[in-house]
Amino acid sequence: MKAQLLQLRDAIFHRRFLFLFLALLLPYLIHPLIATEVVGIALLDLAFSLVLIMGVFAVSERKHLAITALALVILAQALTWTSHAVSNHLLILTGTAVNGLYLIYTAGLLLRHVIRSRAPTSNTIFAALCIYLLLGFIWAFVYSFLQDLDPGAFFFDQRLFNLPARGKHLFSELYYFIYFSFTTLTTLGFGDIMPASPWSRMLVSMEAVLGQLYLVVMVTYLIGLHINERNAARNRPAENSEKNK
């Protein structure tokens, strides 16, 4: 039984970036299934809890990195779930900041993994995809934080959005900013949510530029890894034949 559990753990660990990628898709995919705000917040909390847990697992290759990630997750979860019972503005701001900090930490570790890779394996590709999705979620937390500080930072089309009371819960506005962040990251820009302050306009333009730069640079980098690996594979037979002589 113990051997089987170890094999299962090793199999999950080997595909940890794939599982993180699927976990990152979940908070966004549940949007159409949400009927009410209460159900929506509960589902979003659970989905994001899964993201945090899989994030710890994804960076657990080194013990000290995993411990730091786990500490951030515990703090983030404590603040998030406490905001269910205590609707405190400072608590929500702190929880938003800690969650965003954890996502930045995870994205940084994944980027280091991609940069250190010598070949474009499936793990490398899924790690790169996770970074792209993490960028969208990081900016969603940044927007939510800014909106909490300045309620007029973003304009919402009232015909399309039924906004909750300010400071009601950590995910009350984040629910909408996840959608807005990904439309900005992909430069769709439907206009149903718009930046309405100098800070929000700067952040939105930064995300749009970063999203495009990331795709161009990362695709170029992965193609370069593939070319280098192919060239190295071609040179190996010649090197072996020379050694045999």
Residue pairs with C-beta under 8 A, 6 or more apart in sequence:
12 19
12 57
13 57
13 60
14 123
15 123
16 54
16 57
16 58
16 60
17 58
17 110
17 123
17 126
17 127
17 130
18 122
18 126
19 54
19 57
19 58
20 51
20 54
20 55
20 57
20 58
20 126
20 130
21 126
21 129
21 130
21 133
23 47
23 50
23 51
23 53
23 54
23 55
24 51
24 130
24 133
24 134
24 137
25 133
26 47
26 50
26 51
27 44
27 47
27 48
27 51
27 137
27 178
28 178
28 179
28 182
30 43
30 44
30 47
31 175
31 178
31 179
33 43
34 40
34 43
34 44
34 175
37 164
37 172
37 175
40 171
40 175
41 169
41 171
41 172
41 175
44 171
44 174
44 175
45 80
45 81
45 84
45 171
48 80
48 99
48 171
49 77
51 137
52 73
52 76
52 77
52 99
52 102
53 73
55 69
55 73
55 102
55 103
55 106
56 66
56 69
56 70
56 73
58 106
58 109
58 110
58 127
58 130
59 65
59 66
59 69
59 106
59 109
59 110
60 66
60 69
61 113
65 109
68 105
69 102
69 105
69 106
69 109
72 98
72 101
72 102
72 105
73 102
75 98
76 95
76 98
76 99
76 102
79 91
79 94
79 95
79 98
79 99
79 170
80 95
80 99
80 170
80 171
82 91
82 95
83 91
83 92
83 95
83 169
83 170
84 169
87 167
87 168
87 169
88 167
89 148
89 167
92 148
92 167
92 169
92 170
93 145
93 148
93 149
95 170
96 141
96 144
96 145
96 148
96 170
96 174
97 141
97 145
99 141
99 170
100 138
100 141
100 142
100 145
103 134
103 137
103 138
103 141
104 138
106 134
107 130
107 131
107 134
107 135
107 138
110 127
110 128
110 130
110 131
110 134
111 131
113 123
113 124
113 127
114 124
114 127
114 128
114 131
114 218
114 221
115 221
117 123
117 124
117 225
118 225
118 228
118 229
119 225
119 226
119 229
120 222
120 225
120 226
120 229
124 222
124 225
125 222
128 218
128 222
131 214
131 218
132 185
132 211
132 214
132 215
132 218
135 185
135 207
135 210
135 211
135 214
136 178
136 181
136 182
136 185
137 178
137 181
139 181
139 184
139 185
139 203
139 207
140 174
140 177
140 178
140 180
140 181
141 174
141 177
142 203
143 153
143 154
143 177
143 180
143 181
143 200
143 203
144 173
144 174
144 177
146 153
146 154
146 199
146 200
146 203
147 153
147 154
147 173
147 177
148 166
148 167
148 173
150 197
150 199
150 200
151 166
152 196
152 197
153 195
153 196
153 197
153 199
153 200
154 180
154 193
154 194
154 195
154 196
154 197
154 200
155 193
155 194
155 195
155 196
156 163
156 176
156 192
156 193
157 191
157 192
157 193
160 192
161 176
161 192
161 193
163 173
163 176
164 172
164 173
165 172
166 173
176 193
177 193
179 193
180 193
181 207
183 189
183 190
184 204
184 207
184 208
184 211
185 207
185 208
185 210
185 211
186 211
187 208
187 211
187 212
189 208
195 201
195 203
195 204
